[in-house]
């Protein structure tokens, strides 16, 4: 039972760090690509086709 006194705070700290990193990435627009989505739908090229075709 003494190990729980160590594991619970460690897991809360690691979860807090992950939550902070997630909110930091949203704040710094890491997930935004509005122009790429708008142009990708009109393209004839597929992402998986070779460059030479």
JOMOUR-V802160 format. One record per pair of residues at least 12 apart in sequence whose C-alpha atoms are under 6 Angstrom apart, sorted by the first residue. I is the first residue (numbers start at 0). GAP is how many residues later the second one is. Records with the same first field share a line. If there is no record, write none. Layout:
I=GAP / GAP
This chain:
none
